[in-house]
């Protein structure tokens, strides 16, 4: 695998409707190596989440390229992008995105099962133990607190040992103390697994903990 886990090269994003053309991102250009941490900060509507979606290959740039672990994402078909994403990338969202009809353990087992892994019950159990939820394995999301749900989401992301984790406002819906717990876990797992972290955040406390910081203003990086 190349030294850089992800390379974003001169990415532009524009959308056109009946009122004209709106430029969302303008010439975003950076590279991250394995294990690095980056905070993407900026006001609402500045283009942060659009950039994250393009990095994941979920949205398409108007110009530019994204290489993930050596793969040029936008030279691939949608199915090929999904395969590369599943192989290298994990996600954590502000809204947790847990499956309501699955227990905590089943939520963490799900990506392992989809990937055809073996020994998925002990693997998922160990990761939930790691994030402090040993007593909550059989609980459904509706009976878990926000902080517990985000810990399940972290366990689900990290159980796949992703090369890069994209997190969109991972502490945005949590109180200060719970958010600190989640951040500590995220950075501990970053160190243990060597996972590159990319965090979209409004929170200066989160940004200060990252090795690199990118400010997006009106679609441009500062």
Helices and strands as residue ranges (DSSP letters): E 4-17, E 20-33, E 37-41, H 48-55, E 63-68, E 71-72, G 73-75, H 78-88, E 89-93, H 104-114, H 120-130, G 141-143, H 146-158, E 164-168, H 176-193, E 196-201, H 204-208, E 212-217, E 220-221
